Amino acid sequence: MLALQSIQRRLVAFEAAVVDGWRRLDRPAVLSAAMLCVPLLFGLISLALGQDDNWDLHNYHFYNPYALLNGKIGYDLAPGQWQSYFNPTLDLLYYGLVTALPAPLAGFIMGWLHGLNFVLVLALARRLLPPQAHRLGLLLALAGCLGPGFLSELGNSMGDNMTSLCVLGALLLLLRQWSQLAAGRATLALVLAGLLAGAGCGLKLTNATYALAMCLALFMLPGAFLLRFRAAFVFGLGVLGGIAVSAGHWYWRMWQVFGNPLFPQFNDKFHAALAMPIGIGDTGWLPKGLGEHLLWPFIFTVHPQRVIELPMTQLIWPMVYLAFLALALRLAYAAALGRKLPAPAGTAQREGAFVLLFFALSYIAWLNLFGIYRYLVPIELLAPLALWLVAARLMQPGMARGVAGYGLLLATLVVFPPHNWGHGKWTRAAASAQVPAIAEPSQSMVLTVHGDPPMSWLVPFFPRELAFVALGSGFPESPAYAERMAAMMAQRHGPVYVMLQTNRSDPAETSAEVLRAAAEQNAGVLGRAGEILARYRLRLDAASCRSYPAYVGSNRWPYQLCLVERAGQ
């Protein structure tokens, strides 16, 4: 009996502590502490995940900034396939961190920087929610940072979590000056917001959808059409300025070296000699037909492989989609009756409507241009807040809190466990590789002949004077490309190598089965390489192949070099 009473007292004390803690969350001091602590927490989570080891890192996140800093633009030919010519400005941050600092510290800093998205979402929530809803803003910001896209890229080099800071920052700038914007003033705020949004576009072109959506959403400002047009126009000028700042140097370089500022993209318009005259775009992720366009959130919830390569479970997008659909029907019904929806109690109605319009336009632009889930990160971070704002417009306050609260709880819980793009255990150096001695690197070349797994991350470990050329990769080679490669070979009297993947199994493993499988795999690699090289009148000397160890973190990524000869030699 005494034991039962003791248990009851403990349960009552625990319940009281939980209630007290819940109430304490609704204090301004808690928000200030969260703004400091949550980004640090994300830094620690990044540290726990380990060394970033994603496919894009292997393909161009290491190579591109190295090439920019070491005069390799135009000296090499597409070792990172067509992505070799993406603007490397954003990658300079990650490359600089892992070059200058121990890799774990660099990983922590990346996670902390990504965690600043929480601060911006919280600041946006504080602008849009009732003044005393401190706890609500905190929880909505946390829910936004628990989306599968954001968590999958936490601490890594893929860039969506970093450029989302530009998008959210631009949105926050506009909201902070809303009353001035509505009065036809705040030109500086429009320019600065445009600069931020434009910088995000220049750093990663996929953010153009958000700059466009923000510009169009400005047309809902109150007042005369000329005032709204002026706001959108000034913002658009800021966007162009932001693109010029973050990417102008790169576009100019691409124009000078190749004759196409977006080389090799949009080459059907610019006709740069080294690439085929085609427009490059990955349209395989887009919905097919009107039915898929209308039902896309439900389709990619049931079949996530339609929008992402990772296993992904989420429910937030069907919820948000249904909420927006209900709001659109309610608005249409009210308009047909000549009425207006009642303003949500205690919220910034106009500012909230602006954010919801921006959100909807961003989704529509993404749906029709990309369809790749990770490009949704900026509005994925806003999705819980958007759901709450819509619920507040559709329901009475008590019901809205219940429906949106339980919906968000279900949506965030279903995300776990999150998946990511690849990590390894930490080592002091983010990557390392053993390279053979090359007597005259300026007179030699290395070819790569397969795009998967990518090989360009190894280039920084070789002498800078050694030229690298990709053949038969994802780059849209023109006849002039093959001629340039042949001319580069003719100008060099040193050996030409081909760099290939090799067996990744533990070298200490000597079982007959493993050795046989490794030999079969290598024979296939050499056979495919030989077929590609033959297209260029080149021959692989299989007897010359030598393997070398290489690592990203603790993950083994060995490679092999083989001599290449001209056919007939």
MIVEXDO-73756 format. One record per residue (C-alpha): residue in one letter; y, x, z. Coordinates in Angstrom, 3 decimals. Each point is the difference from the previous one (the first is absolute). Layout:
BEGIN
   tiba         c2         c1         c3
      A          Y          X          Z
...
***
This chain:
BEGIN
   tiba         c2         c1         c3
      M      0.000      0.000      0.000
      L      2.399      2.817      0.920
      A     -0.873      1.803     -3.243
      L      0.811     -3.150     -2.011
      Q      3.351     -0.382      1.747
      S      0.776      3.660     -0.675
      I     -0.742     -0.483     -3.712
      Q      2.216     -3.088     -0.097
      R      2.874      1.877      1.647
      R     -0.336      2.815     -2.521
      L     -0.006     -2.440     -2.919
      V      3.100     -1.714      1.346
      A      1.711      3.374      0.478
      F     -0.993      1.052     -3.522
      E      1.351     -3.250     -1.458
      A      3.254      0.453      1.898
      A      0.301      3.575     -1.262
      V     -0.603     -1.116     -3.599
      V      2.606     -2.771      0.272
      D      2.477      2.396      1.585
      G     -0.615      2.595     -2.712
      W      0.415     -2.657     -2.687
      R      3.337     -1.017      1.487
      R      1.144      3.601      0.277
      L     -0.427      0.378     -3.763
      D      2.901     -2.410     -0.426
      R      2.580      2.510      1.209
      P      2.445      2.014     -2.127
      A     -1.042      3.208      1.787
      V     -3.564     -0.490     -1.258
      L      1.256     -0.110     -3.598
      S      1.921      3.242      0.466
      A     -3.076      1.680      1.460
      A     -2.180     -1.362     -2.814
      M      2.322      1.423     -2.655
      L     -0.562      3.434      1.519
      C     -3.672     -0.274      0.939
      V     -1.635     -1.908     -2.857
      P      0.843      2.605     -2.693
      L     -1.383      2.661      2.342
      L     -3.134     -2.111      0.401
      F     -0.430     -0.114     -3.768
      G      0.403      3.774     -0.034
      L     -2.854      0.270      2.496
      I     -2.142     -2.393     -2.051
      S      0.636      2.172     -3.055
      L     -1.092      3.000      2.055
      A     -3.177     -1.828      1.025
      L     -0.802     -0.910     -3.631
      G     -0.069      3.657     -1.083
      Q      1.068      1.960     -3.055
      D      1.053     -2.093     -2.989
      D     -2.554      0.415     -2.805
      N      0.745     -2.694     -2.563
      W     -0.666      0.067     -3.755
      D      3.691      0.123     -0.919
      L      0.489      2.994      2.289
      H     -2.649      1.832     -2.016
      N      1.551     -1.125     -3.262
      Y      3.744      0.526      0.384
      H      1.504     -0.185      3.514
      F     -0.714      3.713      0.541
      Y      0.485      1.130     -3.561
      N      3.246     -1.731     -0.977
      P      2.294      1.434      2.707
      Y     -1.636      3.415     -0.425
      A      0.627     -0.143     -3.752
      L      3.649     -0.953      0.526
      L      0.612      2.808      2.475
      N     -1.853      2.650     -1.988
      G      1.147     -0.480     -3.585
      K     -3.227     -1.606     -1.234
      I      1.594     -2.978     -1.790
      G     -0.862      0.495     -3.662
      Y     -1.830      3.245      0.854
      D     -3.112     -1.970      0.907
      L     -1.196     -3.012     -1.964
      A     -0.899     -3.084      2.068
      P     -2.403      1.520      2.551
      G      0.612     -3.137      2.082
      Q     -0.585     -2.182     -3.078
      W      2.908     -2.266     -1.000
      Q      1.017     -0.230      3.671
      S      0.963      3.699     -0.239
      Y      3.375     -1.259     -1.171
      F      0.792     -2.475      2.768
      N      3.240      0.780      1.817
      P     -1.071      2.506      2.729
      T      3.060     -0.518      2.231
      L     -1.865     -2.205      2.483
      D     -2.968      2.383      0.088
      L      2.286      2.893      0.946
      L      0.074     -1.424      3.539
      Y     -3.758      0.031      0.529
      Y     -0.479      3.271     -1.866
      G      2.762      1.647      2.035
      L     -1.448     -1.242      3.295
      V     -3.554      1.210     -0.650
      T      1.281      3.292     -1.410
      A      2.354      0.800      2.883
      L     -1.838     -1.559      2.964
      P     -3.526     -0.258      1.361
      A     -1.671     -2.901     -1.756
      P     -0.503     -2.135      3.162
      L      3.713      0.196      0.782
      A      0.824     -0.952     -3.590
      G     -2.365     -2.964      0.298
      F      1.650     -1.140      3.218
      I      3.460      0.182     -1.591
      M     -1.164     -2.024     -3.002
      G     -1.440     -2.677      2.287
      W      3.211     -0.072      2.036
      L      2.113     -0.378     -3.143
      H     -2.211     -2.856     -1.184
      G      0.358     -1.556      3.440
      L      3.746     -0.323     -0.560
      N     -0.854     -3.036     -2.129
      F     -0.664     -1.770      3.301
      V      3.562      0.734      1.111
      L      1.449     -1.470     -3.192
      V     -2.173     -3.139      0.083
      L      0.937     -0.515      3.644
      A      3.690      0.401     -0.844
      L     -0.373     -2.550     -2.808
      A     -1.768     -2.420      2.334
      R      2.802      0.351      2.551
      R      2.510     -0.975     -2.701
      L     -1.964     -3.092     -1.033
      L     -1.506     -1.387      3.216
      P      1.701     -1.735      2.925
      P      2.040      2.486      2.095
      Q     -2.314     -0.118      3.019
      A     -3.291      0.176     -1.929
      H     -0.594      3.660      0.884
      R     -3.756     -0.331      0.483
      L     -0.409     -1.974     -3.228
      G      1.771      2.687     -2.037
      L     -2.112      2.705      1.607
      L     -3.271     -1.781     -0.766
      L      0.956     -0.840     -3.581
      A      0.944      3.639     -0.677
      L     -3.301      1.185      1.487
      A     -1.924     -2.553     -2.067
      G      1.746      1.222     -3.139
      C     -1.161      3.555      0.677
      L     -3.619     -1.150      0.345
      G     -0.361     -0.928     -3.662
      P     -2.911      1.620     -1.882
      G      2.238      1.673     -2.578
      F      2.285      1.654      2.539
      L     -2.861      1.082      2.279
      S     -2.014      1.414     -2.916
      E      2.835      2.399     -0.862
      L      1.092      0.889      3.520
      G      0.821      3.716      0.157
      N     -1.122      0.713     -3.566
      S      1.884      1.218     -3.069
      M     -0.228     -3.039     -2.296
      G      3.640     -0.943      0.548
      D      0.014     -3.797      0.371
      N      0.515      0.140      3.779
      M      2.869      2.457     -0.506
      T      1.910     -1.761     -2.769
      S     -0.316     -3.305      1.870
      L      2.606      1.496      2.350
      C      2.464     -0.081     -2.912
      V     -0.793     -3.629     -0.811
      L      0.187     -1.251      3.590
      G      3.070      2.131      0.699
      A      1.845     -1.518     -2.973
      L     -0.933     -3.503      1.150
      L      1.214      0.706      3.531
      L      3.322      1.369     -1.270
      L      0.651     -3.209     -1.911
      L     -0.865     -2.210      2.977
      R      2.207      1.983      2.356
      Q      2.988     -0.680     -2.269
      W     -0.953     -3.563     -0.913
      S      3.186     -1.704      1.178
      Q      2.094      2.551     -1.903
      L     -2.158     -0.437     -3.114
      A      0.443     -3.760      0.175
      A      3.769      0.528      0.156
      G     -0.026      2.151     -3.134
      R      0.470      3.283      1.829
      A     -2.390      2.751      1.242
      T      0.059      1.932     -3.294
      L     -1.019      3.158      1.825
      A     -3.034     -1.739      1.519
      L     -1.074     -1.200     -3.453
      V      0.320      3.493     -1.437
      L     -1.883      1.613      2.892
      A     -2.766     -2.609     -0.118
      G     -0.273      0.524     -3.751
      L     -0.144      3.753      0.477
      L     -2.880     -0.397      2.469
      A     -1.919     -2.423     -2.213
      G      0.655      2.207     -3.033
      A     -1.158      3.097      1.847
      G     -3.287     -1.803      0.683
      C     -0.301     -0.783     -3.741
      G      0.682      3.583     -0.997
      L     -2.493      1.376      2.494
      K     -2.662     -2.479     -1.101
      L      0.585     -2.201     -3.035
      T     -2.143     -2.828      1.365
      N      2.852     -0.812      2.397
      A      2.086     -1.264     -2.936
      T     -1.394     -3.473      0.736
      Y      1.734      0.000      3.399
      A      3.349      1.196     -1.331
      L     -0.138     -2.708     -2.677
      A     -0.998     -2.691      2.521
      M      2.795      1.011      2.392
      C      2.549     -0.049     -2.808
      L     -1.061     -3.477     -1.151
      A     -0.115     -1.325      3.574
      L      3.692      0.877      0.399
      F      0.765     -2.881     -2.354
      M     -0.737     -2.363      2.887
      L      3.066      1.188      1.917
      P      2.329     -2.900      0.818
      G      3.155     -0.338     -2.044
      A      1.023      0.079     -3.640
      F     -2.300      1.348     -2.700
      L      2.418      2.841     -0.743
      L     -0.255      1.219      3.600
      R     -3.799     -0.045     -0.155
      F     -0.046      1.722     -3.369
      R      2.335      2.688      1.323
      A     -2.274      0.634      3.019
      A     -3.085      0.317     -2.203
      F      1.859      2.210     -2.475
      V      1.304      2.382      2.682
      F     -3.452      0.148      1.585
      G     -1.483      0.754     -3.432
      L      2.440      2.857     -0.506
      G     -1.097      1.374      3.370
      V     -3.636     -0.241     -1.129
      L      0.777      2.059     -3.100
      G      1.773      2.537      2.193
      G     -3.002      0.204      2.342
      I     -2.344      0.578     -2.932
      A      2.321      2.723     -1.285
      V      0.006      1.732      3.395
      S     -3.748     -0.114      0.638
      A     -1.340      0.328     -3.542
      G      2.843      0.962     -2.349
      H     -0.826      3.709      0.207
      W     -3.604     -0.735     -0.966
      Y      0.781     -2.348     -2.869
      W      2.392      2.578     -1.416
      R     -2.634      2.717      0.294
      M     -2.616     -2.179     -1.733
      W      2.490     -0.732     -2.773
      Q      0.786      3.664     -0.476
      V     -3.611      1.225      0.085
      F     -1.850     -2.855     -1.703
      G      2.562     -2.339     -1.562
      N     -0.899     -2.984      2.206
      P      1.665     -0.546      3.412
      L     -3.065     -1.918      1.236
      F     -2.558      2.201     -1.764
      P     -2.650     -0.989     -0.966
      Q      0.704     -3.613      0.996
      F      1.778     -2.249     -2.518
      N     -0.720      2.525     -2.718
      D     -0.186     -2.853     -2.486
      K      3.780     -0.026      0.414
      F      0.790      3.733      0.317
      H     -2.683      1.599     -2.228
      A     -0.300      3.294      1.860
      A     -2.151      2.303     -2.145
      L     -2.631      0.994      2.582
      A     -1.137     -3.569      0.805
      M     -1.249     -2.862     -2.108
      P      2.713     -2.579     -0.833
      I     -1.334     -2.613      2.409
      G      1.284     -1.687      3.139
      I     -2.079      1.028      3.007
      G     -0.690     -2.625      2.620
      D     -2.911     -1.071      2.177
      T     -0.236     -3.709     -0.821
      G     -3.590     -0.404      1.160
      W      1.117     -1.274      3.406
      L      2.077     -2.896     -1.282
      P     -1.193     -3.617      0.286
      K     -1.377     -1.567     -3.165
      G      1.313     -3.360     -1.131
      L      2.088     -2.695      1.663
      G     -2.714     -1.011      2.460
      E     -0.316      3.485      1.477
      H      3.768      0.377      0.153
      L      0.257     -3.194      2.051
      L     -2.944      0.780      2.292
      W      0.294      3.781      0.203
      P      0.364      0.358      3.828
      F     -3.217     -1.982      0.491
      I     -1.821      1.942     -2.722
      F      0.858      3.461      1.325
      T     -0.787     -1.120      3.551
      V     -3.541     -0.952     -1.059
      H     -0.290      2.855     -2.529
      P      2.216      2.849      1.260
      Q     -1.357      2.372     -2.645
      R      2.227     -1.857     -2.468
      V      3.081      1.635      1.576
      I     -1.218      3.061      1.908
      E     -2.801      2.579     -0.109
      L     -0.649     -0.265      3.749
      P     -1.941     -2.649      1.908
      M      2.696     -2.263      1.429
      T     -0.028     -3.148      2.085
      Q      3.246     -1.887      0.515
      L      1.175     -3.593      0.394
      I      3.762      0.398      0.189
      W      0.643     -0.469     -3.728
      P     -1.707     -3.414     -0.405
      M      1.866     -1.149      3.126
      V      3.362      1.203     -1.298
      Y     -0.691     -1.434     -3.454
      L     -0.865     -3.461      1.364
      A      3.057      0.118      2.265
      F      2.322      0.825     -2.917
      L     -1.638     -2.692     -2.129
      A      0.557     -2.573      2.754
      L      3.615      1.110      0.367
      A      0.583     -0.266     -3.761
      L     -1.430     -3.545     -0.064
      R      2.080     -0.965      3.034
      L      3.157      1.367     -1.630
      A     -0.784     -1.815     -3.263
      Y     -0.577     -3.270      1.869
      A      3.210      0.388      1.990
      A      1.953      0.804     -3.180
      A     -1.419     -3.089     -1.738
      L      1.298     -2.104      2.886
      G      3.345      1.817      0.052
      R     -0.627      1.384      3.486
      K     -0.071      3.444      1.598
      L     -2.671      1.378      2.292
      P      1.153      0.245      3.627
      A      0.935      3.543      1.005
      P     -2.584      1.788      2.170
      A      1.218      0.056      3.582
      G      1.658      3.236      1.066
      T     -0.750      1.930     -3.191
      A      2.277      1.546     -2.615
      Q     -0.667     -2.613     -2.670
      R      1.729      1.538     -3.013
      E     -1.181      3.525      0.772
      G     -3.546     -1.272      0.496
      A      0.113     -1.846     -3.310
      F      1.174      3.206     -1.700
      V     -2.934      1.967      1.439
      L     -2.474     -2.705     -1.005
      L      1.383     -0.088     -3.547
      F     -0.192      3.795     -0.180
      F     -3.594     -0.170      1.250
      A     -1.033     -2.618     -2.565
      L      1.699      1.768     -2.923
      S     -1.595      3.315      1.017
      Y     -3.455     -1.576      0.036
      I      0.532     -1.637     -3.415
      A      1.178      3.307     -1.509
      W     -2.991      1.853      1.509
      L     -2.385     -2.688     -1.236
      N      1.153      0.390     -3.596
      L      0.627      3.754     -0.174
      F     -2.566      1.784      2.184
      G     -2.539     -2.015      1.987
      I     -0.928      3.137      2.002
      Y     -0.095     -0.897      3.688
      R      1.481      3.140      1.470
      Y      3.222     -0.581     -1.942
      L      0.478     -3.075      2.214
      V      0.542      2.029      3.185
      P      3.752     -0.772      0.399
      I     -0.551     -3.765      0.018
      E     -3.369      0.267      1.753
      L      2.031      1.392      2.911
      L      2.246     -3.091     -0.217
      A     -2.805     -2.542     -0.489
      P     -0.375     -1.065      3.683
      L      3.773     -0.397      0.330
      A      0.115     -1.973     -3.252
      L     -2.808     -2.280      1.187
      W      1.886     -0.670      3.217
      L      3.258     -0.728     -1.810
      V     -1.713     -2.482     -2.318
      A     -1.795     -1.722      2.891
      A      3.323     -0.383      1.815
      R      1.387     -1.851     -3.045
      L     -2.980     -2.322     -0.336
      M     -0.825     -0.984      3.581
      Q      1.428     -0.766      3.387
      P      0.510      3.172      2.103
      G     -3.009     -0.524      2.270
      M     -2.396     -0.769     -2.832
      A      1.394      2.864     -2.124
      R     -0.631      2.465      2.826
      G     -3.553     -1.190      0.441
      V     -0.997     -0.140     -3.659
      A      1.656      3.282     -0.990
      G     -1.077      1.775      3.199
      Y     -3.693     -0.840     -0.283
      G      0.070      0.600     -3.741
      L      1.467      3.474      0.448
      L     -2.464      0.821      2.769
      L     -2.896     -0.890     -2.295
      A      1.549      1.851     -2.960
      T      0.529      3.236      1.942
      L     -3.349     -0.036      1.772
      V     -1.919     -0.456     -3.245
      V      1.478      3.249     -1.407
      F     -2.034      2.150      2.381
      P     -1.666      2.385     -0.447
      P      2.508      1.296     -2.581
      H     -1.110      2.201     -2.877
      N      1.848      3.026     -1.373
      W      0.140      2.247     -3.047
      G     -1.814      2.977      1.520
      H      0.399      2.446      2.853
      G     -1.645      3.158      1.310
      K     -0.036      1.762      3.327
      W      3.071      2.078      0.742
      T      0.264      3.667     -0.790
      R      3.160      2.057      0.397
      A      0.571      0.091     -3.770
      A     -0.015     -3.323     -1.818
      A     -1.960      1.566     -2.862
      S     -1.536      3.352     -0.806
      A     -1.910      1.585     -2.860
      Q     -1.556      3.317     -0.904
      V      1.045      1.250     -3.440
      P     -1.382      2.945     -1.965
      A      2.108      2.995     -0.929
      I      1.586     -0.449     -3.427
      A      1.227      3.289     -1.462
      E      2.746     -1.324     -2.275
      P      0.764     -3.599      0.964
      S      2.933     -0.250     -2.429
      Q     -2.456      0.707     -2.822
      S     -2.675     -2.451      1.150
      M     -0.511     -3.763      0.109
      V     -2.013     -2.548      1.940
      L     -1.107     -3.253     -1.601
      T     -1.103     -3.171      1.765
      V     -2.132     -2.519     -1.828
      H     -0.566     -2.909      2.357
      G      2.448     -2.215      1.818
      D     -2.330     -1.110      2.762
      P     -0.154      1.722      2.390
      P      3.503      1.356     -0.691
      M      0.425      3.773      0.090
      S      3.756      0.639     -0.039
      W      0.257      0.296      3.808
      L     -1.637      3.421     -0.411
      V      2.740      1.352     -2.288
      P      2.306      1.202      2.846
      F     -2.709      2.388      1.214
      F     -0.094      1.895     -3.309
      P      2.612      2.502     -1.231
      R      3.141     -1.786     -1.165
      E     -0.125      1.739     -3.394
      L     -3.386     -1.530     -0.837
      A      0.361     -2.955     -2.394
      F     -2.009     -3.196      0.538
      V     -0.770     -2.549     -2.721
      A     -1.896     -3.286      0.273
      L     -2.208     -1.015     -2.931
      G     -1.655     -3.365     -0.482
      S      1.543     -1.395      3.183
      G      2.020     -3.176      0.524
      F      3.000      1.510     -1.782
      P      0.670     -1.663     -3.402
      E     -0.300      3.178     -2.076
      S      1.567      0.124     -3.445
      P     -0.970      2.457     -2.784
      A      3.048      2.039      1.061
      Y     -1.505      0.299      3.485
      A     -3.135      1.664     -1.367
      E      2.171      2.239     -2.169
      R      2.056      1.031      3.049
      M     -3.191      0.837      1.897
      A     -1.296      2.071     -2.937
      A      3.344      1.827     -0.266
      M     -0.091      0.798      3.729
      M     -3.483      1.494     -0.435
      A      1.104      2.028     -3.022
      Q      2.919      1.480      1.960
      R     -2.290      1.275      2.767
      H     -2.533      2.800     -0.327
      G     -1.612     -0.521      3.407
      P     -3.035     -2.136      0.854
      V      0.061     -3.808     -0.140
      Y     -1.859     -1.914      2.693
      V     -0.995     -3.586      0.538
      M      0.188     -1.333      3.562
      L     -2.664     -2.544      0.917
      Q     -1.330     -1.890      2.971
      T     -3.170      1.259      1.608
      N     -2.483     -1.034      2.661
      R      1.709     -1.162      3.226
      S     -3.042      0.165      2.263
      D     -0.154      2.424      2.916
      P     -0.850      3.486     -1.365
      A     -2.343      0.469      2.951
      E     -2.112     -2.891     -1.306
      T     -2.942      1.552     -1.852
      S     -2.524     -2.829     -0.262
      A     -1.689     -0.246     -3.382
      E      1.181     -3.577     -0.515
      V      3.668      0.834      0.654
      L     -0.140      3.096     -2.201
      R     -1.622     -1.960     -2.821
      A      2.604     -2.768      0.214
      A      2.801      2.589      0.025
      A     -1.440      1.732     -3.058
      E     -0.273     -3.308     -1.889
      Q      3.551     -0.934      0.917
      N      1.341      3.369     -1.101
      A     -1.896     -0.178     -3.281
      G      1.670     -3.350     -0.660
      V      3.442      1.414      0.851
      L     -0.492      2.979     -2.320
      G     -1.355     -2.224     -2.768
      R      2.965     -2.376      0.087
      A      2.432      2.923      0.204
      G     -1.640      1.598     -3.019
      E      0.359     -3.211     -2.000
      I      3.715     -0.264      0.763
      L      0.670      3.670     -0.725
      A     -1.824     -0.274     -3.330
      R      2.638     -2.490     -1.175
      Y      2.502      2.868      0.191
      R     -2.338      2.560     -1.624
      L     -0.700      1.618      3.356
      R     -3.309      0.972      1.588
      L     -0.935      0.231      3.680
      D     -1.976      3.060      1.153
      A     -2.283     -1.590      2.614
      A     -1.388      3.378      1.115
      S      3.475      1.092      1.114
      C      0.585     -2.880      2.442
      R      0.801      0.956      3.594
      S      0.620     -2.378      2.916
      Y      2.748      0.381      2.638
      P      0.629     -1.877      3.242
      A      3.018     -2.275      0.420
      Y      0.973     -2.479      2.698
      V      2.390     -2.830      0.774
      G     -0.024     -0.016      3.772
      S     -3.663      0.417      0.881
      N     -1.213     -1.795     -3.141
      R     -1.790      2.255     -2.478
      W      1.255     -0.139     -3.592
      P     -1.535      3.107     -1.645
      Y      0.669      0.746     -3.636
      Q     -1.370      2.324     -2.673
      L      1.619      2.138     -2.700
      C     -1.751      0.696     -3.279
      L      1.119      2.121     -2.929
      V      0.976     -1.741     -3.225
      E     -0.257      1.437     -3.487
      R      1.203     -1.176     -3.371
      A     -2.808     -1.489     -2.053
      G     -1.427      2.620     -2.329
      Q      0.988      2.993      2.146
***
